[in-house]
């Protein structure tokens, strides 16, 4: 069986490809965490312009003259240096990540021209995604934290992270050397688990971008009820402004409740499906990782409610989602690679 599962080593992509990929993956994880920290510490508008901060590309205004210039250029938007620095550090990290991804794509295309083997479509898509992420970052500021844009920016960051993890898994063949082949039903369950987790991450972004995390402060009930009063129609209107309904009225607490409660219901679905997939692969390190991360995520989610959203716990909840996503990406990739190798040697 071990011989059946042997997979050819990946084509050499150049001496810089793998270290660049590792560096970009680590930095992408940090950028996801920094984005969550900026959003959850209410620093998303720490700089009222883009890509600079009060007109400065390097640093933030700190001298009296710079404060006066900022006040003249951006009336009514006083400089809050701590928030501005949070936002700029996030931008610098994201910009560095973009340069790393561009280098990865160039390295991959250079290798393809030499070897004519695997076209680097994923690496190229990552470059396009980084450009789109930059636009979303700009629109986050210029459109004043519009929930749909903020949520899309979060999803773009998670997608960037997931694609880098996929490239790294493909390069290192991580998880493909096991002896037990997941059958077709297990592979389908793994794909369903990945899709459901992506939906749950989107719901989590919607909770965060609408500041609905504290709409329910008790657990497992919400406002003392097993099915709280909620306004679902206004809760999930995609084009509205922050804190407003589609017609410009004030978004009700019932709408925030609907957002929070839907995320909780989604968490139950993810717990059942991802948990079932992890149990199926419990004899492998991947299954153990999934079970551990799933338990951690549930605990962090409950702690966010009962402890009134501590910043450290909330950021950890975002990073836990990123780790779950990466693990499911690797698990799905490895399962399909092993099945493909088995069929090719059958």
C-alpha atoms as one frame of an Amber mdcrd trajectory, in Angstrom:
protein
   0.000   0.000   0.000   2.835   2.408   0.799   4.142   1.973  -2.727   0.697
   2.679  -4.109   0.582   5.984  -2.247   4.005   7.208  -3.369   3.705  10.534
  -5.180   6.361  12.024  -7.396   8.354  14.826  -5.841   7.261  18.276  -7.029
   9.071  19.880  -9.904  11.861  22.227  -8.862  10.493  25.764  -8.923  13.772
  27.552  -8.358  15.845  28.047  -5.236  13.823  31.025  -4.005  10.336  29.679
  -4.589   9.901  27.622  -1.438  11.474  30.091   1.055   9.407  32.901  -0.474
   6.308  30.756  -0.143   7.022  29.957   3.510   7.704  33.618   4.297   4.547
  34.773   2.504   2.415  32.157   4.270   3.678  33.197   7.699   3.213  36.871
   6.877  -0.295  36.253   5.492  -1.279  34.669   8.810   0.094  37.732  10.633
  -1.777  40.073   8.272  -5.038  38.235   9.001  -4.392  38.742  12.714  -3.417
  42.394  12.255  -6.556  43.018  10.184  -8.692  41.552  12.946  -6.842  43.620
  15.557  -7.359  46.842  13.590 -11.035  46.096  13.009 -11.807  44.960  16.571
  -9.921  47.857  18.181 -12.020  50.283  16.092  -8.978  51.572  14.227 -10.250
  50.935  10.696 -10.558  54.685  10.124  -7.396  55.547  12.047  -6.199  57.083
   8.782  -8.864  59.004   6.828  -7.052  58.581   3.495  -5.309  55.850   1.501
  -2.601  54.663   0.917  -0.961  57.209   3.203  -2.072  58.491   6.575  -3.096
  62.159   6.694  -1.131  62.574   3.493   2.022  60.829   4.783   3.240  57.623
   3.183   5.729  56.999   5.991   4.622  57.193   9.608   1.786  59.262  11.030
   1.653  62.930  12.052   3.464  63.419  15.372   4.915  66.950  15.371   2.894
  70.104  15.987   3.406  71.224  12.377   2.271  67.837  11.033  -0.835  67.922
  13.242  -1.653  71.407  11.971  -1.233  70.288   8.361  -3.430  67.230   8.999
  -6.135  69.389  10.598  -6.110  71.719   7.603  -6.225  68.885   5.059  -8.767
  66.748   6.947 -11.033  69.071   8.948 -13.120  67.362  11.581 -10.811  64.333
  11.679  -8.319  64.874  14.499  -5.208  62.704  14.539  -5.455  59.703  16.855
  -1.895  58.452  16.679  -2.410  55.023  18.330  -5.210  54.114  15.918  -3.318
  55.583  12.974  -0.239  53.508  13.771  -2.315  50.321  14.008  -3.742  50.967
  10.573  -0.394  51.863   9.010   1.407  48.832  10.447  -1.319  46.685   8.919
  -0.870  48.442   5.567   2.921  48.040   5.641   2.573  44.327   6.411  -0.007
  43.874   3.650   2.193  45.764   1.195   5.174  43.583   2.053   3.005  40.503
   1.556   2.020  41.795  -1.864   5.661  42.144  -2.881   6.404  38.620  -1.658
   3.477  37.221  -3.650   4.647  39.051  -6.772   8.116  37.546  -6.281   6.571
  34.084  -5.874   4.633  34.476  -9.125   7.717  35.673 -11.025   9.759  32.777
  -9.640   7.044  30.284 -10.589   6.747  31.630 -14.142  10.533  31.548 -14.555
  10.527  27.900 -13.479   7.686  27.117 -15.877   9.606  28.615 -18.784  12.535
  26.312 -17.943  10.575  23.138 -17.231   7.250  23.530 -19.080   5.504  21.484
 -16.423   2.924  23.005 -14.082   1.644  26.458 -15.158   1.573  28.748 -12.096
  -2.068  29.762 -12.343  -2.611  29.864  -8.577   0.412  32.112  -8.043  -0.841
  34.402 -10.812  -4.333  34.476  -9.315  -2.762  35.476  -6.006  -1.246  38.570
  -7.623  -4.671  39.569  -8.938  -6.187  38.904  -5.535  -3.609  41.149  -3.858
  -4.505  43.984  -6.231  -8.199  43.503  -5.470  -7.412  43.395  -1.747  -5.651
  46.748  -2.050  -8.776  48.203  -3.687 -10.950  46.770  -0.922  -8.611  48.302
   1.644  -8.988  51.692  -0.037 -12.778  51.352  -0.262 -12.931  50.342   3.399
 -11.626  53.827   4.218 -13.325  55.882   1.488 -16.716  54.196   1.992 -16.471
  54.561   5.780 -16.433  50.904   6.850 -19.327  49.805   4.649 -20.106  46.296
   6.005 -20.094  44.542   2.622 -16.652  45.991   1.809 -15.176  45.199   5.232
 -16.485  41.635   5.058 -15.165  41.214   1.502 -11.761  42.496   2.675 -11.726
  39.883   5.441 -12.677  37.130   2.982  -9.987  38.320   0.566  -7.384  38.054
   3.310  -8.545  34.567   4.257  -8.548  33.519   0.592  -5.001  34.818   0.146
  -3.907  32.828   3.196  -5.712  29.683   1.987  -4.197  29.836  -1.514  -0.704
  30.299  -0.108  -1.265  27.287   2.150  -2.483  25.315  -0.877   0.667  26.230
  -2.833   2.806  25.227   0.139   0.945  21.918   0.528   1.372  21.226  -3.179
   5.069  22.046  -2.994   5.819  19.933   0.104   3.182  17.201  -0.442   2.267
  17.492   3.230  -0.208  14.895   4.455  -0.057  12.738   1.323   2.073   9.927
   2.714  -0.491   8.207   4.916  -1.537   4.602   4.491  -5.302   5.016   4.828
  -7.147   6.340   1.818 -10.231   8.472   2.509 -13.068   7.058   0.419 -15.232
   9.123  -1.908 -17.843   9.836   0.775 -15.132  11.079   3.145 -13.666  13.321
   0.446 -17.092  14.782  -0.249 -17.591  15.384   3.461 -14.218  17.139   3.570
 -15.241  19.434   0.730 -18.574  20.155   2.428 -16.714  20.961   5.653 -14.480
  23.420   3.787 -17.433  25.126   2.092 -19.357  25.407   5.357 -16.349  26.843
   7.160 -15.946  29.475   4.439 -19.597  30.422   4.885 -19.116  30.627   8.636
 -16.065  32.875   8.222 -18.206  35.154   6.038 -20.877  35.230   8.752 -18.200
  36.019  11.340 -16.978  38.892   9.181 -20.549  40.164   8.899 -20.916  40.034
  12.695 -17.677  41.952  13.167 -18.251  44.545  10.425 -21.722  45.313  11.834
 -20.530  45.385  15.467 -23.064  42.697  16.363 -20.824  40.523  18.536 -22.469
  41.732  21.762 -26.064  41.580  20.549 -26.295  38.382  22.629 -24.457  38.412
  25.951 -25.631  35.076  27.312 -24.987  31.487  26.239 -26.405  29.149  25.007
 -29.494  31.339  24.900 -29.648  34.844  23.438 -31.333  37.543  25.517 -32.721
  34.744  27.653 -34.455  33.070  24.722 -33.788  30.009  22.614 -35.058  31.925
  19.579 -34.715  35.695  20.143 -36.732  38.362  18.335 -34.754  39.271  15.217
 -35.006  41.315  12.042 -33.478  39.157   9.318 -34.658  41.305   6.403 -32.528
  44.318   7.333 -29.730  42.266   8.883 -28.450  40.830   5.618 -29.033  43.632
   3.142 -25.693  43.823   1.331 -25.638  47.399   0.006 -26.547  49.347   3.142
 -24.227  51.632   5.073 -22.800  50.869   8.506 -25.486  51.139  11.183 -28.231
  51.873   8.657 -31.029  50.019   6.928 -31.272  49.972   3.156 -33.531  53.061
   3.203 -31.178  55.032   5.461 -32.932  54.428   8.780 -31.182  53.384  11.973
 -30.383  49.671  12.026 -32.354  48.105  14.860 -31.042  45.993  17.693 -33.257
  43.198  16.361 -31.233  43.257  13.126 -27.972  42.982  15.067 -29.501  40.090
  16.986 -30.339  38.362  13.707 -26.727  38.697  12.538 -25.301  37.322  15.778
 -27.837  34.491  16.075 -27.284  33.366  12.487 -23.558  33.120  13.164 -24.279
  30.933  16.191 -26.555  28.663  14.177 -23.861  28.421  11.503 -21.365  27.440
  14.187 -23.547  24.462  15.113 -23.561  23.291  11.506 -19.782  23.690  11.201
 -19.259  21.865  14.500 -21.290  18.883  13.290 -19.852  18.632   9.763 -16.203
  19.465  10.497 -16.406  17.330  13.631 -17.720  14.369  11.642 -14.938  14.759
   9.077 -12.320  15.013  11.826 -13.649  11.836  13.467 -13.403  10.001  10.130
  -9.719  10.977   9.962  -9.036  10.692  13.678  -6.240   8.141  13.177  -4.233
  10.730  11.238  -2.516  13.871  12.580  -4.856  15.918  10.359  -7.935  14.607
  12.163  -6.402  15.277  15.565  -5.532  18.825  14.505  -9.068  19.411  13.265
 -10.638  18.163  16.488  -8.309  20.307  18.596  -8.829  23.463  16.537 -12.572
  22.920  16.421 -12.737  22.630  20.207 -10.554  25.729  20.575 -12.788  27.742
  18.231 -15.933  26.768  20.106 -14.310  27.731  23.401 -13.114  31.084  22.050
 -16.551  31.845  20.607 -18.255  31.156  23.932 -15.604  33.184  25.772 -16.227
  36.147  23.464 -19.887  36.147  24.515 -19.485  35.535  28.233 -16.473  37.867
  28.659 -17.939  40.696  26.524 -15.525  40.408  23.604 -12.017  40.856  25.053
  -9.747  42.068  22.267  -7.181  39.269  22.662  -9.856  36.564  22.630 -11.613
  38.101  19.626  -8.365  38.273  17.616  -7.561  34.690  18.636 -10.992  33.639
  17.360 -10.131  35.104  13.948  -6.747  33.366  13.908  -8.366  30.106  14.990
 -10.667  30.343  11.982  -7.621  30.880   9.753  -5.908  27.792  11.194  -9.053
  25.708  10.729  -9.280  26.910   7.144  -5.649  26.014   6.447  -6.048  22.567
   7.995  -9.135  21.810   5.916  -7.396  23.046   2.758  -4.466  20.712   3.442
  -6.751  17.809   4.396  -8.782  18.140   1.196  -5.661  18.492  -0.937  -3.966
  15.491   0.674  -7.053  13.298   0.391  -7.446  13.996  -3.298  -3.730  13.560
  -4.011  -3.684  10.197  -2.281  -6.819   9.045  -4.094  -5.369  10.188  -7.422
  -2.079   8.390  -6.758  -3.913   5.214  -5.804  -6.035   5.208  -8.952  -3.044
   5.867 -11.198  -1.250   2.812  -9.802  -4.311   0.571  -9.635
